[in-house]
Amino acid sequence: MLKYALYDYLPQRYLKRASFEQIDLDRRILDFKSGRRYATEWAARKIARTLSLMDFTNTIVVCIPASCSRTNNIRYKHFSEVLSERLGAVNGFGHVVVTGHRQKAHISHVHELADGASECYHIDEDFFRGKQVLVVDDITTTGKTANAFIERMESAGAHVRMAMFLAKTKNYKYKSN
């Protein structure tokens, strides 16, 4: 299965030496995570353009759940609608419901979704059984969260075609002068 990230994301600690373009990109990605409308439209447009040569007619777009229901709705509800429409795909947003709360992996460094936090969300297995799925997430760092979610989707009977990420975390080591 193909996993692809459109951009590099630099953690805050590296931005002092980053280019203007990288700083601007990081700002857009963080604005997307915050649910800012312009960034949601930008992200959906960029992902849809990247995937424009593929046929997603009978594919369900599903986003990897955020840490809580509120964040999930802010970040992914409109995005999932726009991306699904642009791809000609089915919007699966309402069929993965966040029911609990988990710590944010980038803060806690604990990948709960990867380490058994499936009780924090519910997958509508009847809806996904036998269907093609495109999994989407904002930022991937280690891939543990994505792998756990993909495994969970497949155990629910879905066939995950690919995973698409807006960005992949890069931890550059800069030489000090």
ZADOGU-872041 format. One record per residue (C-alpha): residue in three letters; x, y, z. Coordinates in Angstrom, 2 decimals. Each point is the difference from the previous one (the first is absolute). Last residue first. Layout:
REM ZADOGU-872041
+------+---------+---------+---------+
| resn |       X |       Y |       Z |
+------+---------+---------+---------+
|  ALA |       X |       Y |       Z |
...
+------+---------+---------+---------+
***
This chain:
REM ZADOGU-872041
+------+---------+---------+---------+
| resn |       X |       Y |       Z |
+------+---------+---------+---------+
|  ASN |   28.73 |   28.18 |   13.25 |
|  SER |   -2.48 |   -2.66 |    1.10 |
|  LYS |   -0.67 |   -2.80 |   -2.44 |
|  TYR |   -3.70 |   -0.69 |   -0.34 |
|  LYS |   -1.51 |   -3.41 |    0.66 |
|  TYR |   -3.30 |   -0.31 |   -1.79 |
|  ASN |   -2.91 |   -1.74 |    1.66 |
|  LYS |   -2.51 |   -0.29 |   -2.81 |
|  THR |   -3.65 |   -0.60 |    0.79 |
|  LYS |   -1.98 |   -1.25 |   -2.97 |
|  ALA |   -2.73 |    2.18 |   -1.49 |
|  LEU |   -3.52 |    0.09 |   -1.46 |
|  PHE |   -0.19 |   -3.73 |    0.34 |
|  MET |   -1.61 |   -2.50 |   -2.37 |
|  ALA |   -0.52 |   -3.66 |    0.84 |
|  MET |   -0.84 |   -2.43 |   -2.78 |
|  ARG |   -2.46 |   -2.56 |   -1.28 |
|  VAL |   -1.29 |   -1.11 |    3.42 |
|  HIS |   -2.37 |   -2.95 |   -0.54 |
|  ALA |   -2.64 |    0.19 |    2.72 |
|  GLY |   -1.21 |   -3.01 |    2.01 |
|  ALA |    0.08 |    1.44 |    3.52 |
|  SER |    3.36 |   -1.77 |    0.46 |
|  GLU |    1.17 |    2.05 |   -2.97 |
|  MET |   -1.06 |    3.23 |    1.67 |
|  ARG |    1.77 |   -1.01 |    3.25 |
|  GLU |    3.21 |   -0.83 |   -1.87 |
|  ILE |   -0.19 |    3.35 |   -1.77 |
|  PHE |   -0.50 |    1.74 |    3.34 |
|  ALA |    2.98 |   -1.77 |    1.57 |
|  ASN |    2.22 |    0.72 |   -3.00 |
|  ALA |   -1.02 |    3.66 |   -0.01 |
|  THR |    0.75 |    0.42 |    3.70 |
|  LYS |    3.34 |   -1.76 |   -0.29 |
|  GLY |    1.13 |    1.95 |   -3.09 |
|  THR |    2.99 |    1.50 |    1.82 |
|  THR |   -0.69 |    3.66 |   -0.73 |
|  THR |   -3.15 |    0.39 |   -2.04 |
|  ILE |   -1.79 |    3.30 |   -0.33 |
|  ASP |   -3.53 |    0.84 |   -1.21 |
|  ASP |   -1.67 |   -3.34 |   -0.59 |
|  VAL |   -1.84 |   -1.72 |   -2.85 |
|  VAL |   -1.03 |   -3.63 |   -0.52 |
|  LEU |   -1.45 |   -0.82 |   -3.44 |
|  VAL |   -2.37 |   -2.95 |    0.31 |
|  GLN |   -1.37 |   -2.67 |   -2.36 |
|  LYS |   -3.08 |   -1.75 |    1.39 |
|  GLY |   -0.61 |   -3.63 |    1.00 |
|  ARG |   -1.21 |    0.88 |    3.50 |
|  PHE |    0.21 |    3.78 |    0.51 |
|  PHE |   -3.66 |    0.82 |    0.76 |
|  ASP |   -0.72 |   -3.14 |    2.02 |
|  GLU |    3.21 |    0.56 |    2.00 |
|  ASP |   -1.03 |    3.45 |    1.19 |
|  ILE |    3.29 |    0.80 |    1.72 |
|  HIS |   -0.13 |    1.27 |    3.59 |
|  TYR |    2.65 |    2.17 |    1.62 |
|  CYS |    1.85 |    0.30 |    3.31 |
|  GLU |   -0.30 |   -3.77 |    0.66 |
|  SER |    2.53 |   -0.44 |   -2.81 |
|  ALA |    2.54 |    1.45 |    2.40 |
|  GLY |    2.07 |   -3.18 |   -0.02 |
|  ASP |    3.64 |    1.00 |   -0.42 |
|  ALA |   -0.06 |    1.41 |   -3.51 |
|  LEU |   -2.82 |    2.37 |    0.82 |
|  GLU |    1.74 |    0.63 |    3.28 |
|  HIS |    3.23 |    1.07 |   -1.65 |
|  VAL |    1.70 |    1.34 |    3.12 |
|  HIS |    2.41 |    2.87 |   -0.71 |
|  SER |   -2.24 |    2.05 |    2.33 |
|  ILE |    0.05 |    3.18 |   -2.07 |
|  HIS |    0.28 |   -1.37 |   -3.55 |
|  ALA |   -2.25 |   -2.92 |    0.94 |
|  LYS |   -2.90 |    2.18 |    1.14 |
|  GLN |   -1.55 |   -1.74 |    2.98 |
|  ARG |   -3.20 |   -1.88 |   -0.64 |
|  HIS |   -3.64 |    0.90 |    0.44 |
|  GLY |   -3.05 |   -2.12 |   -0.52 |
|  THR |   -2.80 |   -0.65 |   -2.47 |
|  VAL |    1.52 |    1.21 |   -3.27 |
|  VAL |   -2.33 |   -1.21 |   -2.74 |
|  VAL |    1.18 |   -1.61 |   -3.21 |
|  HIS |   -3.07 |   -0.29 |   -2.25 |
|  GLY |   -0.88 |    3.69 |   -0.08 |
|  PHE |    3.16 |    0.93 |   -1.89 |
|  GLY |   -0.33 |   -2.66 |   -2.72 |
|  ASN |   -0.54 |    2.41 |   -2.89 |
|  VAL |   -0.37 |   -2.03 |   -3.20 |
|  ALA |    2.33 |    0.88 |   -2.86 |
|  GLY |   -0.24 |    2.29 |   -3.02 |
|  LEU |    3.49 |    1.23 |    0.88 |
|  ARG |   -1.00 |    3.67 |    0.37 |
|  GLU |   -3.19 |   -0.93 |    1.87 |
|  SER |    1.81 |   -2.33 |    2.37 |
|  LEU |    2.65 |    2.65 |    0.68 |
|  VAL |   -2.59 |    2.69 |    0.74 |
|  GLU |   -2.12 |   -2.15 |    2.32 |
|  SER |    3.02 |   -1.48 |    1.80 |
|  PHE |    1.46 |    3.47 |    0.54 |
|  HIS |   -3.32 |    1.31 |    1.37 |
|  LYS |   -0.17 |   -2.69 |    2.69 |
|  TYR |    3.74 |   -0.51 |    0.49 |
|  ARG |    1.66 |    2.58 |    2.21 |
|  ILE |   -2.84 |    1.52 |    2.00 |
|  ASN |   -1.91 |   -3.28 |    0.27 |
|  ASN |    3.07 |   -2.00 |    1.06 |
|  THR |    1.04 |    2.69 |    2.47 |
|  ARG |   -3.42 |   -0.09 |    1.67 |
|  SER |   -0.18 |   -3.81 |   -0.01 |
|  CYS |    3.39 |   -0.46 |    1.64 |
|  SER |    3.57 |   -1.00 |   -0.91 |
|  ALA |   -0.52 |    0.14 |   -3.77 |
|  PRO |   -1.37 |   -2.95 |   -1.95 |
|  ILE |    1.84 |   -1.18 |   -3.13 |
|  CYS |   -2.02 |    1.46 |   -2.85 |
|  VAL |   -2.23 |   -2.10 |   -2.26 |
|  VAL |   -0.61 |    0.43 |   -3.71 |
|  ILE |   -2.12 |   -2.84 |   -1.38 |
|  THR |    0.76 |   -1.34 |   -3.47 |
|  ASN |   -2.39 |   -1.01 |   -2.75 |
|  THR |    0.65 |    2.98 |   -2.28 |
|  PHE |    3.58 |    0.53 |    1.17 |
|  ASP |    1.63 |   -0.28 |   -3.44 |
|  MET |    3.62 |    1.15 |    0.06 |
|  LEU |    1.46 |    2.76 |   -2.18 |
|  SER |   -1.16 |    2.74 |    2.38 |
|  LEU |    1.81 |   -1.40 |    3.05 |
|  THR |    2.50 |    2.84 |    0.33 |
|  ARG |   -2.63 |    2.58 |   -0.96 |
|  ALA |   -2.39 |   -1.40 |    2.61 |
|  ILE |    2.70 |    0.18 |    2.69 |
|  LYS |    0.88 |    3.60 |   -0.85 |
|  ARG |   -3.64 |    1.16 |   -0.27 |
|  ALA |   -1.02 |   -1.69 |    3.25 |
|  ALA |    2.98 |    1.56 |    1.80 |
|  TRP |   -0.69 |    3.50 |   -1.38 |
|  GLU |   -3.73 |   -0.17 |    0.82 |
|  THR |    0.77 |   -1.07 |    3.57 |
|  ALA |    2.69 |    2.68 |    0.24 |
|  TYR |   -2.44 |    2.73 |   -1.09 |
|  ARG |   -2.61 |   -1.25 |    2.50 |
|  ARG |    2.21 |   -0.09 |    3.08 |
|  GLY |   -0.59 |   -3.37 |    1.69 |
|  SER |    2.86 |    0.25 |    2.51 |
|  LYS |    1.83 |   -2.92 |   -1.67 |
|  PHE |   -0.34 |    1.85 |   -3.30 |
|  ASP |    1.45 |    3.13 |    1.60 |
|  LEU |    2.91 |   -2.14 |    1.20 |
|  ILE |    0.56 |   -1.23 |   -3.56 |
|  ARG |   -0.26 |    3.54 |   -1.40 |
|  ARG |    2.51 |    1.30 |    2.56 |
|  ASP |    2.39 |   -2.86 |   -0.79 |
|  LEU |   -0.20 |    0.90 |   -3.69 |
|  ASP |    0.75 |    3.68 |    0.70 |
|  ILE |    3.00 |   -0.94 |    2.16 |
|  GLN |    1.23 |   -2.37 |   -2.73 |
|  GLU |   -0.33 |    2.70 |   -2.68 |
|  PHE |    1.79 |    2.58 |    2.15 |
|  SER |    2.89 |   -2.43 |    0.36 |
|  ALA |    0.71 |   -1.74 |    3.28 |
|  ARG |    2.71 |    0.95 |    2.46 |
|  LYS |   -2.22 |    1.12 |    2.86 |
|  LEU |   -2.58 |   -2.61 |   -1.06 |
|  TYR |    1.88 |   -2.97 |    1.44 |
|  ARG |   -1.43 |    0.04 |    3.54 |
|  GLN |   -3.51 |    0.52 |   -1.37 |
|  PRO |   -0.11 |   -3.44 |   -1.62 |
|  LEU |    0.59 |    0.01 |   -3.75 |
|  TYR |   -2.64 |   -1.46 |   -2.32 |
|  ASP |    1.00 |   -1.41 |   -3.37 |
|  TYR |   -2.64 |   -0.06 |   -2.69 |
|  LEU |   -2.30 |   -2.20 |   -2.04 |
|  ALA |    0.22 |   -3.19 |    2.04 |
|  TYR |   -0.65 |   -3.40 |   -1.61 |
|  LYS |   -0.83 |   -3.49 |    1.19 |
|  LEU |   -0.62 |   -2.64 |   -2.69 |
|  MET |   -1.26 |   -3.45 |    0.94 |
+------+---------+---------+---------+
***
